[in-house]
Every structure is written in C-alpha cells, then in structure tokens.
Amino acid sequence: MVVGCLIAEHIRQGFRVLEQPEQTKDMTKEDFMEHHRVWCCSTTPEKAICGVSRIWVFSLARRKGIATRMLDTVRNSFMYGGHLTKEEIAFSDPTPDGKLFAKKYCEMPAFMVYNFIG
Ligand SMILES: CC(C)(COP(=O)(O)OP(=O)(O)OC[C@H]1O[C@@H](n2cnc3c(N)ncnc32)[C@H](O)[C@@H]1OP(=O)(O)O)[C@@H](O)C(=O)NCCC(=O)NCCS
C-alpha cells in the first residue's frame, strides 16, 4: 500500500513567502482562514536547489511524520555526496496543508516557493 509520494526536481531559485497580516475581523474563524488563505511571496529570487513538485500522504496516515521522513530522505539523497539544508528547498505552489507542513518543516514562516503563476 502506498502511503506517501514525493516528487522532487532540480531548480535554481525560489521566492520567500511573505507573512500575511493578522486578521482583525472574524477572529473566531481563525482556523478556517488559516486553511483557506492564499499566500504572497517576495519578487526577489533566492538560490534554491531542490524543488518539491508534489508531496502527498494518504489521508489516514497524516500527522505521523511521513512527509517529514520523505523530505529528510530527499535532502540526504538528492545530490550525490551532499546534504541539502532546509534553506535550499522550495515548494511548488503550496496548498494550505502544504503551507502548514512547509512552515513547520523549514522551521520558519518564510519558506520558499517556486513554479507559481504570478
Ligand atoms: C501536506 C502533507 C503532505 C503533510 O504530510 P504529513 O505526513 O501529515 O506531515 P508530517 O506528519 O510530517 O507533518 C509534520 C508537521 O507539519 C505540520 N503539519 C503538517 N500537516 C499539517 C496540517 N494539515 N495542519 C497543521 N499542521 C500540519 C505539523 O506541525 C506536523 O507536526 P505535528 O503533527 O507533530 O504537529 C499532507 O497533509 C498531504 O498529503 N496533504 C494533501 C496533499 C497536499 O496538500 N500536499 C501539499 C502540496 S504543497
């Protein structure tokens, strides 16, 4: 049974996600907004090496560290003899789930994105 899949590709640059201003209205719907909010990114390119084109985990197997393990494996095997840092990774047009995962995985809200329609 396949529980996870990650497709990675070589890239040259990414763009940092910009933090959205906090909602002042409808604070009781904060969780809802977090899941439906779009994201904005910087227009300044930064060096990136590995692009996460697709990442998916079977719904009943989520929040068990599977995506984390898949991406750790990619970082250790993507370049022969090298190890990628979390700063060298970018995510292709992240979904709301992908955004929450990327923020946690990269240990920063300003993770990098690529491959989006401006
Ligand atoms: C995004 C996705 C791949 C994450 O897979 P996962 O195996 O559940 O991720 P992990 O268990 O490694 O998550 C690591 C941390 O990221 C954060 N995180 C991941 N998914 C989250 C979510 N839906 N909501 C909030 N935080 C989330 C959590 O902090 C989590 O740690 P915790 O469970 O100890 O709190 C999975 O939700 C998925 O397949 N979603 C549908 C497809 C998709 O949207 N892909 C993203 C494309 S960019």
PDBQT file of the ligand as one rigid body, heavy atoms in Angstrom, charges set to zero:
ROOT
HETATM    1  C1  LIG A 201       0.978  18.186   3.368  1.00  0.00    +0.000 C 
HETATM    2  C2  LIG A 201       1.101  16.687   3.716  1.00  0.00    +0.000 C 
HETATM    3  C3  LIG A 201       1.980  16.017   2.651  1.00  0.00    +0.000 C 
HETATM    4  C4  LIG A 201       1.756  16.546   5.105  1.00  0.00    +0.000 C 
HETATM    5  O1  LIG A 201       2.014  15.179   5.348  1.00  0.00    +0.000 OA
HETATM    6  P1  LIG A 201       2.169  14.577   6.846  1.00  0.00    +0.000 P 
HETATM    7  O2  LIG A 201       2.806  13.232   6.719  1.00  0.00    +0.000 OA
HETATM    8  O3  LIG A 201       0.883  14.658   7.558  1.00  0.00    +0.000 OA
HETATM    9  O4  LIG A 201       3.202  15.598   7.513  1.00  0.00    +0.000 OA
HETATM   10  P2  LIG A 201       4.051  15.380   8.870  1.00  0.00    +0.000 P 
HETATM   11  O5  LIG A 201       3.342  14.395   9.741  1.00  0.00    +0.000 OA
HETATM   12  O6  LIG A 201       5.459  15.078   8.517  1.00  0.00    +0.000 OA
HETATM   13  O7  LIG A 201       3.927  16.841   9.500  1.00  0.00    +0.000 OA
HETATM   14  C5  LIG A 201       4.998  17.487  10.178  1.00  0.00    +0.000 C 
HETATM   15  C6  LIG A 201       4.471  18.749  10.851  1.00  0.00    +0.000 C 
HETATM   16  O8  LIG A 201       3.945  19.662   9.872  1.00  0.00    +0.000 OA
HETATM   17  C7  LIG A 201       2.779  20.319  10.417  1.00  0.00    +0.000 C 
HETATM   18  N1  LIG A 201       1.586  19.928   9.629  1.00  0.00    +0.000 N 
HETATM   19  C8  LIG A 201       1.514  19.017   8.629  1.00  0.00    +0.000 A 
HETATM   20  N2  LIG A 201       0.251  18.955   8.127  1.00  0.00    +0.000 NA
HETATM   21  C9  LIG A 201      -0.477  19.846   8.844  1.00  0.00    +0.000 A 
HETATM   22  C10 LIG A 201      -1.850  20.237   8.820  1.00  0.00    +0.000 A 
HETATM   23  N3  LIG A 201      -2.724  19.712   7.933  1.00  0.00    +0.000 N 
HETATM   24  N4  LIG A 201      -2.263  21.159   9.716  1.00  0.00    +0.000 NA
HETATM   25  C11 LIG A 201      -1.418  21.716  10.593  1.00  0.00    +0.000 A 
HETATM   26  N5  LIG A 201      -0.084  21.382  10.678  1.00  0.00    +0.000 NA
HETATM   27  C12 LIG A 201       0.367  20.465   9.801  1.00  0.00    +0.000 A 
HETATM   28  C13 LIG A 201       2.623  19.838  11.833  1.00  0.00    +0.000 C 
HETATM   29  O9  LIG A 201       3.309  20.752  12.671  1.00  0.00    +0.000 OA
HETATM   30  C14 LIG A 201       3.330  18.497  11.800  1.00  0.00    +0.000 C 
HETATM   31  O10 LIG A 201       3.852  18.125  13.066  1.00  0.00    +0.000 OA
HETATM   32  P3  LIG A 201       2.857  17.570  14.238  1.00  0.00    +0.000 P 
HETATM   33  O11 LIG A 201       1.942  16.566  13.585  1.00  0.00    +0.000 OA
HETATM   34  O12 LIG A 201       3.808  16.977  15.223  1.00  0.00    +0.000 OA
HETATM   35  O13 LIG A 201       2.133  18.771  14.754  1.00  0.00    +0.000 OA
HETATM   36  C15 LIG A 201      -0.310  16.020   3.767  1.00  0.00    +0.000 C 
HETATM   37  O14 LIG A 201      -1.158  16.784   4.591  1.00  0.00    +0.000 OA
HETATM   38  C16 LIG A 201      -0.990  15.877   2.409  1.00  0.00    +0.000 C 
HETATM   39  O15 LIG A 201      -0.707  14.934   1.659  1.00  0.00    +0.000 OA
HETATM   40  N6  LIG A 201      -1.920  16.788   2.073  1.00  0.00    +0.000 N 
HETATM   41  C17 LIG A 201      -2.665  16.705   0.827  1.00  0.00    +0.000 C 
HETATM   42  C18 LIG A 201      -1.771  16.997  -0.368  1.00  0.00    +0.000 C 
HETATM   43  C19 LIG A 201      -1.128  18.356  -0.240  1.00  0.00    +0.000 C 
HETATM   44  O16 LIG A 201      -1.787  19.347   0.051  1.00  0.00    +0.000 OA
HETATM   45  N7  LIG A 201       0.191  18.383  -0.491  1.00  0.00    +0.000 N 
HETATM   46  C20 LIG A 201       0.981  19.584  -0.347  1.00  0.00    +0.000 C 
HETATM   47  C21 LIG A 201       1.367  20.111  -1.694  1.00  0.00    +0.000 C 
HETATM   48  S1  LIG A 201       2.425  21.541  -1.493  1.00  0.00    +0.000 SA
ENDROOT
TORSDOF 0
